[in-house]
Amino acid sequence: MANTRRPDTLRMVQLAILIALEAIMAFTPLGFIMIPPISATLMHIPVIIGAILLGPLRGGILGGCFGLFSVIRAMTSGNPGDMLFNPAASGNPVGSLVMAILPRILLGVIAAWLFILLRKAFKGKDLAAIPVAAGVSTISHTVMVLGLMWAFFQAVPLKDVFMAVATWSGLMEICAAVILATAVCKPLLRFVRKDAVPASLS
């Protein structure tokens, strides 16, 4: 019984630490880099790291927190691009909430399952599975957010936003995710190996 509770408690502590890190990043300059007309984000990185280490369920929870924090930040931000995530100012509150939260939840789920599947495909080679999962999930997140921007805010001129995300800011987010997720997850997986695979399936 004690052995069963200990891994669960450890994973809850790890989840809480990552949520706290997301909160710190969301409300300080650490989580967003201003690249007009939008803010490029680094907040997807704790989600990907948590998803790889803790599995799709907790990855989805981390993604949901990312989304909620981004809504709160948008409501206090003066950046015009971020106002689309502000349900009180976008003109489409439901669209803003869906765009802010759904892709972030799916980011965590996709990153976790990609790692699980790629690790099997690469025969347990984490150094190959981690960067690919991080890069592909980051691209998927960007595509989902942009797709929902078009779906919910077709009347808004977003050409500059798309160009910024598809070029400099998008590449920066992908590179940061690949480098940091690999650097953090590779050594940590050796310590959580006994819990990582069962947790990923829960």
PyRosetta script that sets phi, psi and omega in degrees:
from pyrosetta import init, pose_from_sequence

init()
pose = pose_from_sequence("MANTRRPDTLRMVQLAILIALEAIMAFTPLGFIMIPPISATLMHIPVIIGAILLGPLRGGILGGCFGLFSVIRAMTSGNPGDMLFNPAASGNPVGSLVMAILPRILLGVIAAWLFILLRKAFKGKDLAAIPVAAGVSTISHTVMVLGLMWAFFQAVPLKDVFMAVATWSGLMEICAAVILATAVCKPLLRFVRKDAVPASLS")
pose.set_psi(1, -44.9)
pose.set_omega(1, 179.9)
pose.set_phi(2, -63.6)
pose.set_psi(2, -38.9)
pose.set_omega(2, -179.7)
pose.set_phi(3, -66.6)
pose.set_psi(3, -30.2)
pose.set_omega(3, 178.8)
pose.set_phi(4, -73.7)
pose.set_psi(4, -40.2)
pose.set_omega(4, -177.1)
pose.set_phi(5, -72.1)
pose.set_psi(5, -34.0)
pose.set_omega(5, -175.9)
pose.set_phi(6, -61.2)
pose.set_psi(6, -49.2)
pose.set_omega(6, 176.8)
pose.set_phi(7, -60.8)
pose.set_psi(7, -39.0)
pose.set_omega(7, 179.3)
pose.set_phi(8, -63.5)
pose.set_psi(8, -43.7)
pose.set_omega(8, 178.7)
pose.set_phi(9, -63.7)
pose.set_psi(9, -42.0)
pose.set_omega(9, 179.1)
pose.set_phi(10, -61.1)
pose.set_psi(10, -43.6)
pose.set_omega(10, -179.7)
pose.set_phi(11, -66.5)
pose.set_psi(11, -36.0)
pose.set_omega(11, 177.5)
pose.set_phi(12, -65.9)
pose.set_psi(12, -39.8)
pose.set_omega(12, 177.4)
pose.set_phi(13, -64.3)
pose.set_psi(13, -44.0)
pose.set_omega(13, 178.5)
pose.set_phi(14, -61.7)
pose.set_psi(14, -41.1)
pose.set_omega(14, 178.5)
pose.set_phi(15, -62.6)
pose.set_psi(15, -44.8)
pose.set_omega(15, -179.4)
pose.set_phi(16, -62.5)
pose.set_psi(16, -39.6)
pose.set_omega(16, 179.3)
pose.set_phi(17, -63.6)
pose.set_psi(17, -42.5)
pose.set_omega(17, -179.3)
pose.set_phi(18, -68.7)
pose.set_psi(18, -36.4)
pose.set_omega(18, 176.3)
pose.set_phi(19, -64.8)
pose.set_psi(19, -42.7)
pose.set_omega(19, 177.5)
pose.set_phi(20, -61.6)
pose.set_psi(20, -39.8)
pose.set_omega(20, 177.2)
pose.set_phi(21, -63.1)
pose.set_psi(21, -40.8)
pose.set_omega(21, 176.9)
pose.set_phi(22, -60.7)
pose.set_psi(22, -42.6)
pose.set_omega(22, -179.6)
pose.set_phi(23, -62.7)
pose.set_psi(23, -43.2)
pose.set_omega(23, 178.5)
pose.set_phi(24, -61.5)
pose.set_psi(24, -43.9)
pose.set_omega(24, -179.5)
pose.set_phi(25, -67.0)
pose.set_psi(25, -36.6)
pose.set_omega(25, -176.0)
pose.set_phi(26, -66.1)
pose.set_psi(26, -35.4)
pose.set_omega(26, -171.9)
pose.set_phi(27, -111.0)
pose.set_psi(27, 18.0)
pose.set_omega(27, 171.6)
pose.set_phi(28, -134.0)
pose.set_psi(28, 168.9)
pose.set_omega(28, 178.1)
pose.set_phi(29, -65.5)
pose.set_psi(29, -7.3)
pose.set_omega(29, -177.1)
pose.set_phi(30, -65.9)
pose.set_psi(30, -31.0)
pose.set_omega(30, -172.4)
pose.set_phi(31, -90.5)
pose.set_psi(31, -18.0)
pose.set_omega(31, -175.8)
pose.set_phi(32, -136.5)
pose.set_psi(32, 137.3)
pose.set_omega(32, 176.5)
pose.set_phi(33, -116.3)
pose.set_psi(33, 121.4)
pose.set_omega(33, -176.4)
pose.set_phi(34, -72.1)
pose.set_psi(34, 114.9)
pose.set_omega(34, 173.6)
pose.set_phi(35, -128.9)
pose.set_psi(35, 87.6)
pose.set_omega(35, -173.2)
pose.set_phi(36, -48.1)
pose.set_psi(36, 138.4)
pose.set_omega(36, 9.8)
pose.set_phi(37, -95.0)
pose.set_psi(37, 18.6)
pose.set_omega(37, -177.2)
pose.set_phi(38, -131.4)
pose.set_psi(38, 174.9)
pose.set_omega(38, 171.3)
pose.set_phi(39, -105.1)
pose.set_psi(39, 121.2)
pose.set_omega(39, 170.7)
pose.set_phi(40, -76.1)
pose.set_psi(40, 140.8)
pose.set_omega(40, -174.5)
pose.set_phi(41, -110.9)
pose.set_psi(41, 147.4)
pose.set_omega(41, 170.6)
pose.set_phi(42, -111.7)
pose.set_psi(42, 4.6)
pose.set_omega(42, -175.5)
pose.set_phi(43, -73.4)
pose.set_psi(43, -12.3)
pose.set_omega(43, 176.4)
pose.set_phi(44, -72.4)
pose.set_psi(44, -18.3)
pose.set_omega(44, -174.8)
pose.set_phi(45, -68.5)
pose.set_psi(45, -47.7)
pose.set_omega(45, 174.9)
pose.set_phi(46, -59.8)
pose.set_psi(46, -32.0)
pose.set_omega(46, 178.3)
pose.set_phi(47, -64.6)
pose.set_psi(47, -47.2)
pose.set_omega(47, -179.4)
pose.set_phi(48, -65.1)
pose.set_psi(48, -44.1)
pose.set_omega(48, 178.9)
pose.set_phi(49, -60.7)
pose.set_psi(49, -47.3)
pose.set_omega(49, 179.1)
pose.set_phi(50, -63.4)
pose.set_psi(50, -38.7)
pose.set_omega(50, 179.5)
pose.set_phi(51, -64.0)
pose.set_psi(51, -42.4)
pose.set_omega(51, -179.9)
pose.set_phi(52, -67.4)
pose.set_psi(52, -41.1)
pose.set_omega(52, -176.8)
pose.set_phi(53, -80.5)
pose.set_psi(53, -33.7)
pose.set_omega(53, -168.7)
pose.set_phi(54, -116.2)
pose.set_psi(54, -8.4)
pose.set_omega(54, 175.5)
pose.set_phi(55, 99.1)
pose.set_psi(55, 173.4)
pose.set_omega(55, -173.1)
pose.set_phi(56, -65.6)
pose.set_psi(56, -35.9)
pose.set_omega(56, -179.5)
pose.set_phi(57, -62.7)
pose.set_psi(57, -52.1)
pose.set_omega(57, -179.5)
pose.set_phi(58, -73.1)
pose.set_psi(58, -29.1)
pose.set_omega(58, 172.4)
pose.set_phi(59, -61.8)
pose.set_psi(59, -41.2)
pose.set_omega(59, 176.7)
pose.set_phi(60, -64.7)
pose.set_psi(60, -38.3)
pose.set_omega(60, 177.3)
pose.set_phi(61, -63.8)
pose.set_psi(61, -44.3)
pose.set_omega(61, 177.5)
pose.set_phi(62, -61.5)
pose.set_psi(62, -40.8)
pose.set_omega(62, 177.6)
pose.set_phi(63, -63.6)
pose.set_psi(63, -40.1)
pose.set_omega(63, 177.5)
pose.set_phi(64, -62.7)
pose.set_psi(64, -39.8)
pose.set_omega(64, 176.9)
pose.set_phi(65, -65.2)
pose.set_psi(65, -40.8)
pose.set_omega(65, 174.8)
pose.set_phi(66, -54.4)
pose.set_psi(66, -47.9)
pose.set_omega(66, -179.5)
pose.set_phi(67, -62.6)
pose.set_psi(67, -45.5)
pose.set_omega(67, 179.7)
pose.set_phi(68, -63.4)
pose.set_psi(68, -42.5)
pose.set_omega(68, 178.9)
pose.set_phi(69, -64.2)
pose.set_psi(69, -36.2)
pose.set_omega(69, -180.0)
pose.set_phi(70, -68.3)
pose.set_psi(70, -33.6)
pose.set_omega(70, 176.2)
pose.set_phi(71, -65.9)
pose.set_psi(71, -46.7)
pose.set_omega(71, -180.0)
pose.set_phi(72, -61.2)
pose.set_psi(72, -41.9)
pose.set_omega(72, 179.3)
pose.set_phi(73, -64.6)
pose.set_psi(73, -41.8)
pose.set_omega(73, -179.4)
pose.set_phi(74, -62.1)
pose.set_psi(74, -32.2)
pose.set_omega(74, -179.1)
pose.set_phi(75, -72.3)
pose.set_psi(75, -15.2)
pose.set_omega(75, 179.4)
pose.set_phi(76, -116.4)
pose.set_psi(76, 5.3)
pose.set_omega(76, -176.6)
pose.set_phi(77, -97.5)
pose.set_psi(77, 145.2)
pose.set_omega(77, 176.3)
pose.set_phi(78, -96.4)
pose.set_psi(78, 6.0)
pose.set_omega(78, -178.3)
pose.set_phi(79, -77.9)
pose.set_psi(79, 122.4)
pose.set_omega(79, -176.0)
pose.set_phi(80, -57.8)
pose.set_psi(80, -39.0)
pose.set_omega(80, -180.0)
pose.set_phi(81, -63.6)
pose.set_psi(81, -35.6)
pose.set_omega(81, -178.7)
pose.set_phi(82, -73.0)
pose.set_psi(82, -17.9)
pose.set_omega(82, -177.1)
pose.set_phi(83, -64.9)
pose.set_psi(83, -20.5)
pose.set_omega(83, 176.5)
pose.set_phi(84, -64.6)
pose.set_psi(84, -23.4)
pose.set_omega(84, 178.1)
pose.set_phi(85, -89.0)
pose.set_psi(85, -0.6)
pose.set_omega(85, -179.1)
pose.set_phi(86, -95.4)
pose.set_psi(86, 106.2)
pose.set_omega(86, -176.9)
pose.set_phi(87, -63.8)
pose.set_psi(87, -19.5)
pose.set_omega(87, -179.3)
pose.set_phi(88, -84.9)
pose.set_psi(88, -12.7)
pose.set_omega(88, -174.0)
pose.set_phi(89, -128.0)
pose.set_psi(89, -10.7)
pose.set_omega(89, -172.9)
pose.set_phi(90, -79.5)
pose.set_psi(90, -19.9)
pose.set_omega(90, -174.6)
pose.set_phi(91, 88.0)
pose.set_psi(91, -8.5)
pose.set_omega(91, 178.1)
pose.set_phi(92, -142.4)
pose.set_psi(92, 79.7)
pose.set_omega(92, -173.9)
pose.set_phi(93, -60.3)
pose.set_psi(93, -38.5)
pose.set_omega(93, 178.8)
pose.set_phi(94, -65.4)
pose.set_psi(94, -44.3)
pose.set_omega(94, 178.7)
pose.set_phi(95, -60.4)
pose.set_psi(95, -41.4)
pose.set_omega(95, 179.3)
pose.set_phi(96, -62.6)
pose.set_psi(96, -43.9)
pose.set_omega(96, -179.0)
pose.set_phi(97, -66.8)
pose.set_psi(97, -42.9)
pose.set_omega(97, 178.8)
pose.set_phi(98, -63.2)
pose.set_psi(98, -45.1)
pose.set_omega(98, -178.1)
pose.set_phi(99, -65.6)
pose.set_psi(99, -34.4)
pose.set_omega(99, -177.2)
pose.set_phi(100, -79.0)
pose.set_psi(100, -32.7)
pose.set_omega(100, -169.9)
pose.set_phi(101, -104.6)
pose.set_psi(101, -47.1)
pose.set_omega(101, -173.7)
pose.set_phi(102, -59.1)
pose.set_psi(102, -50.1)
pose.set_omega(102, -179.5)
pose.set_phi(103, -62.1)
pose.set_psi(103, -28.7)
pose.set_omega(103, -178.8)
pose.set_phi(104, -74.7)
pose.set_psi(104, -38.3)
pose.set_omega(104, 174.2)
pose.set_phi(105, -62.2)
pose.set_psi(105, -46.7)
pose.set_omega(105, -179.5)
pose.set_phi(106, -65.5)
pose.set_psi(106, -30.1)
pose.set_omega(106, 175.9)
pose.set_phi(107, -55.7)
pose.set_psi(107, -48.7)
pose.set_omega(107, -179.8)
pose.set_phi(108, -65.3)
pose.set_psi(108, -41.2)
pose.set_omega(108, -179.9)
pose.set_phi(109, -66.7)
pose.set_psi(109, -45.5)
pose.set_omega(109, -179.1)
pose.set_phi(110, -63.7)
pose.set_psi(110, -44.9)
pose.set_omega(110, -179.4)
pose.set_phi(111, -59.8)
pose.set_psi(111, -43.0)
pose.set_omega(111, -178.7)
pose.set_phi(112, -65.1)
pose.set_psi(112, -48.5)
pose.set_omega(112, -177.0)
pose.set_phi(113, -70.8)
pose.set_psi(113, -33.4)
pose.set_omega(113, 174.6)
pose.set_phi(114, -61.7)
pose.set_psi(114, -43.7)
pose.set_omega(114, 179.3)
pose.set_phi(115, -63.1)
pose.set_psi(115, -43.9)
pose.set_omega(115, 179.8)
pose.set_phi(116, -59.8)
pose.set_psi(116, -47.9)
pose.set_omega(116, -177.3)
pose.set_phi(117, -69.9)
pose.set_psi(117, -41.6)
pose.set_omega(117, -179.1)
pose.set_phi(118, -68.9)
pose.set_psi(118, -35.8)
pose.set_omega(118, 178.3)
pose.set_phi(119, -63.0)
pose.set_psi(119, -37.8)
pose.set_omega(119, 175.8)
pose.set_phi(120, -67.5)
pose.set_psi(120, -43.3)
pose.set_omega(120, -178.6)
pose.set_phi(121, -64.8)
pose.set_psi(121, -37.0)
pose.set_omega(121, -179.6)
pose.set_phi(122, -90.8)
pose.set_psi(122, 12.0)
pose.set_omega(122, 175.5)
pose.set_phi(123, 57.3)
pose.set_psi(123, 49.0)
pose.set_omega(123, 174.6)
pose.set_phi(124, 81.5)
pose.set_psi(124, 8.8)
pose.set_omega(124, -178.8)
pose.set_phi(125, -85.0)
pose.set_psi(125, 94.1)
pose.set_omega(125, -177.6)
pose.set_phi(126, -61.6)
pose.set_psi(126, -35.8)
pose.set_omega(126, -176.5)
pose.set_phi(127, -64.5)
pose.set_psi(127, -21.5)
pose.set_omega(127, 174.8)
pose.set_phi(128, -91.4)
pose.set_psi(128, -38.9)
pose.set_omega(128, -174.4)
pose.set_phi(129, -73.3)
pose.set_psi(129, -38.9)
pose.set_omega(129, -174.5)
pose.set_phi(130, -63.5)
pose.set_psi(130, -54.2)
pose.set_omega(130, -177.3)
pose.set_phi(131, -64.0)
pose.set_psi(131, -36.2)
pose.set_omega(131, 179.0)
pose.set_phi(132, -66.5)
pose.set_psi(132, -44.3)
pose.set_omega(132, 178.5)
pose.set_phi(133, -62.1)
pose.set_psi(133, -42.2)
pose.set_omega(133, 179.9)
pose.set_phi(134, -65.0)
pose.set_psi(134, -45.2)
pose.set_omega(134, -178.3)
pose.set_phi(135, -67.0)
pose.set_psi(135, -46.9)
pose.set_omega(135, -177.8)
pose.set_phi(136, -67.3)
pose.set_psi(136, -40.1)
pose.set_omega(136, 179.8)
pose.set_phi(137, -67.1)
pose.set_psi(137, -35.0)
pose.set_omega(137, 176.7)
pose.set_phi(138, -65.0)
pose.set_psi(138, -43.9)
pose.set_omega(138, 177.3)
pose.set_phi(139, -62.3)
pose.set_psi(139, -43.1)
pose.set_omega(139, 179.3)
pose.set_phi(140, -60.4)
pose.set_psi(140, -41.6)
pose.set_omega(140, 178.9)
pose.set_phi(141, -61.9)
pose.set_psi(141, -45.7)
pose.set_omega(141, 179.8)
pose.set_phi(142, -61.9)
pose.set_psi(142, -44.9)
pose.set_omega(142, 179.9)
pose.set_phi(143, -62.3)
pose.set_psi(143, -42.1)
pose.set_omega(143, -179.8)
pose.set_phi(144, -64.4)
pose.set_psi(144, -43.1)
pose.set_omega(144, -179.6)
pose.set_phi(145, -64.5)
pose.set_psi(145, -45.2)
pose.set_omega(145, 179.9)
pose.set_phi(146, -64.9)
pose.set_psi(146, -40.5)
pose.set_omega(146, 178.4)
pose.set_phi(147, -61.2)
pose.set_psi(147, -40.5)
pose.set_omega(147, 178.9)
pose.set_phi(148, -72.8)
pose.set_psi(148, -28.1)
pose.set_omega(148, 173.3)
pose.set_phi(149, -61.2)
pose.set_psi(149, -45.5)
pose.set_omega(149, 178.3)
pose.set_phi(150, -65.7)
pose.set_psi(150, -39.4)
pose.set_omega(150, -176.1)
pose.set_phi(151, -67.5)
pose.set_psi(151, -40.5)
pose.set_omega(151, -173.3)
pose.set_phi(152, -99.2)
pose.set_psi(152, -19.5)
pose.set_omega(152, -175.0)
pose.set_phi(153, -132.6)
pose.set_psi(153, 53.5)
pose.set_omega(153, -176.1)
pose.set_phi(154, -64.2)
pose.set_psi(154, -27.3)
pose.set_omega(154, -176.7)
pose.set_phi(155, -81.7)
pose.set_psi(155, -8.4)
pose.set_omega(155, -177.4)
pose.set_phi(156, -88.6)
pose.set_psi(156, 128.9)
pose.set_omega(156, 177.9)
pose.set_phi(157, -70.8)
pose.set_psi(157, 104.3)
pose.set_omega(157, -173.7)
pose.set_phi(158, -114.0)
pose.set_psi(158, 17.4)
pose.set_omega(158, -177.5)
pose.set_phi(159, -58.8)
pose.set_psi(159, -43.5)
pose.set_omega(159, 179.6)
pose.set_phi(160, -65.1)
pose.set_psi(160, -36.5)
pose.set_omega(160, 179.2)
pose.set_phi(161, -64.1)
pose.set_psi(161, -47.3)
pose.set_omega(161, -179.1)
pose.set_phi(162, -62.1)
pose.set_psi(162, -41.6)
pose.set_omega(162, -179.6)
pose.set_phi(163, -63.5)
pose.set_psi(163, -41.2)
pose.set_omega(163, -179.3)
pose.set_phi(164, -65.3)
pose.set_psi(164, -43.3)
pose.set_omega(164, -178.0)
pose.set_phi(165, -71.2)
pose.set_psi(165, -39.1)
pose.set_omega(165, -175.0)
pose.set_phi(166, -76.5)
pose.set_psi(166, -16.0)
pose.set_omega(166, -178.2)
pose.set_phi(167, -112.6)
pose.set_psi(167, -101.3)
pose.set_omega(167, -170.7)
pose.set_phi(168, -62.7)
pose.set_psi(168, -54.2)
pose.set_omega(168, -174.1)
pose.set_phi(169, -66.8)
pose.set_psi(169, -38.3)
pose.set_omega(169, 179.1)
pose.set_phi(170, -64.0)
pose.set_psi(170, -43.9)
pose.set_omega(170, 178.8)
pose.set_phi(171, -64.9)
pose.set_psi(171, -37.3)
pose.set_omega(171, 178.7)
pose.set_phi(172, -64.1)
pose.set_psi(172, -43.1)
pose.set_omega(172, 179.9)
pose.set_phi(173, -63.9)
pose.set_psi(173, -40.9)
pose.set_omega(173, 179.7)
pose.set_phi(174, -65.4)
pose.set_psi(174, -48.7)
pose.set_omega(174, -178.7)
pose.set_phi(175, -62.5)
pose.set_psi(175, -42.2)
pose.set_omega(175, 179.4)
pose.set_phi(176, -63.2)
pose.set_psi(176, -42.1)
pose.set_omega(176, -179.6)
pose.set_phi(177, -64.3)
pose.set_psi(177, -45.2)
pose.set_omega(177, -178.3)
pose.set_phi(178, -63.5)
pose.set_psi(178, -47.9)
pose.set_omega(178, -175.7)
pose.set_phi(179, -68.3)
pose.set_psi(179, -49.9)
pose.set_omega(179, -174.4)
pose.set_phi(180, -72.8)
pose.set_psi(180, -39.7)
pose.set_omega(180, 178.8)
pose.set_phi(181, -62.8)
pose.set_psi(181, -41.2)
pose.set_omega(181, 178.8)
pose.set_phi(182, -66.2)
pose.set_psi(182, -44.1)
pose.set_omega(182, -177.8)
pose.set_phi(183, -64.4)
pose.set_psi(183, -36.6)
pose.set_omega(183, -177.2)
pose.set_phi(184, -84.9)
pose.set_psi(184, -46.8)
pose.set_omega(184, -171.8)
pose.set_phi(185, -74.2)
pose.set_psi(185, -36.2)
pose.set_omega(185, -176.2)
pose.set_phi(186, -57.0)
pose.set_psi(186, -53.0)
pose.set_omega(186, 178.8)
pose.set_phi(187, -70.5)
pose.set_psi(187, -35.2)
pose.set_omega(187, -176.7)
pose.set_phi(188, -69.0)
pose.set_psi(188, -31.6)
pose.set_omega(188, -179.3)
pose.set_phi(189, -62.4)
pose.set_psi(189, -25.6)
pose.set_omega(189, 177.8)
pose.set_phi(190, -67.7)
pose.set_psi(190, -28.3)
pose.set_omega(190, -178.4)
pose.set_phi(191, -90.2)
pose.set_psi(191, -26.7)
pose.set_omega(191, -178.2)
pose.set_phi(192, -107.3)
pose.set_psi(192, 13.3)
pose.set_omega(192, -175.4)
pose.set_phi(193, -54.0)
pose.set_psi(193, -40.0)
pose.set_omega(193, -176.8)
pose.set_phi(194, -66.6)
pose.set_psi(194, -28.5)
pose.set_omega(194, -177.5)
pose.set_phi(195, -101.2)
pose.set_psi(195, -19.7)
pose.set_omega(195, -169.0)
pose.set_phi(196, -65.3)
pose.set_psi(196, -46.4)
pose.set_omega(196, -175.9)
pose.set_phi(197, -68.7)
pose.set_psi(197, -47.4)
pose.set_omega(197, 175.5)
pose.set_phi(198, -60.4)
pose.set_psi(198, -38.8)
pose.set_omega(198, -179.9)
pose.set_phi(199, -64.8)
pose.set_psi(199, -36.9)
pose.set_omega(199, -178.9)
pose.set_phi(200, -63.4)
pose.set_psi(200, -26.1)
pose.set_omega(200, -177.4)
pose.set_phi(201, -94.1)
pose.set_psi(201, 0.4)
pose.set_omega(201, -177.4)
pose.set_phi(202, -99.4)
pose.dump_pdb("model.pdb")
